[in-house]
Amino acid sequence: MRQKQRIFFWSITAALGGFLFGFDTAVISGVEQSLQSLWGLTVWEHGLTVSIALIGTVLGSMLGGIPTQQIGRKKTLFWIAVLYLAASIGTALATKWVLFLVFRFLGGLGVGASSVAAPMYITEISPAKSRGRLVALFQFNVVLGILIAYLSNFLLQGLGDDAWRWMLGVQALPSLIFLIAVLNIPESPRWLLLEKGNVAEARDVLNMIDPETAEDTLFALQQQVDQPKNARLFSKQYSTPVMLAVLFAVFNQVSGINAIIYYAPRIFEMTGLGKSSALLSSAGIGLINLIFTLISLNLIDRFGRRTLMKVGSVGLIVTLALVARAFYVHDFSGMTVPFLLFGYIAFFGFSQGAVIWVFISEIFPNEVRASGQALGSFTHWLMAAIITFTFPYLAEKLGGGNTFLFFTVMMVLQLLFVLRLMPETKGTSLEQIEKTFVVH
């Protein structure tokens, strides 16, 4: 039992990076209007203020593989915690708009880098039989962070003109907890052996993870040390995991998830509902996402990644198609569209939401896992930025029906991807997965 508790502590510590990722992403929604009036921002400046963290996220995800490979997973997580702490204190105390942008950008770098380092670390310290559930803790914490940010903003809004400073500054507390907790976790045994050649320390960590499989894993890793390396991610031997990671990340975003999360009130207004539904929609979507991510977390190692993706894909196709139909026939009676979108969020949280970070962190061999995870994360965030920025334009020019039809068609393609191309990685060691995917 002590062994399970130890691994859970390590995993939840790394997953705190996900909590801060979610909190940092969502907290801006409660302060952006105050910032606009405080500094008299133009429309363009206001847009930059809201999106600067996303720009940092794209960059952080693109570069996050470098420190994880060079200085290790643990030290990278430590510096991510430092970025979060600096961003929360810096934005809260900022007296000038430019200074605020700098610290929001730093927070974005932390978000992007954490989406690379945290799932990778959890993958490498998890036993095969519980790896899916433990890595999915990262996504659960992202969703929890979003929900806590909404709740925190609501509770702190009555503190007067400086309420926005408290909304941003309160993130310093979980950032500090994350920073201290990271100091008490071990380094990834795979990084210790393959990058540092530290057999003794790697063996110690593997024995703490699972004494029964420690020597077998160590033997498999030592064989990799002895093999000649071709650690270029885009070489032919890694073409399968590269293709799987890129397609999975693209499908994650062309489902329309960020468009629906960021623009839920706007979508509801398009169906004729009043602005009063905005708060309800945000809270409802956040809560449903949390519940179904938790359900997925408990089923992912029992039924496997493919099963969750098959069920989720079918659910997403049905709910998106019915939303598109509602726009085409102008059937906005009652709460039809909101309930369909709640159903959509449930299927997304159950499948794509939880599976993406698990699957991408599993499919790359040890020697290119850092750059592979960075590629998957970068693709995810780049597509997130594109979809988020283009959705209002597409919805206005194409109409709600055509926009949701596009998302529906993309999910049909995702279902075909799952049925034809996506392998099952449940209960398989990382070294065994590598033998399946890599062309030598």
PyMOL commands that set and color helices and strands:
alter all, ss='L'
color gray80, all
select helices_A, chain A and resi 2-30+32-39+43-63+65-70+73-93+97-125+128-156+160-169+172-182+189-194+199-209+211-226+236-254+257-270+277-303+305-329+336-363+366-420+430-437
alter helices_A, ss='H'
color red, helices_A
deselect
rebuild
show_as cartoon
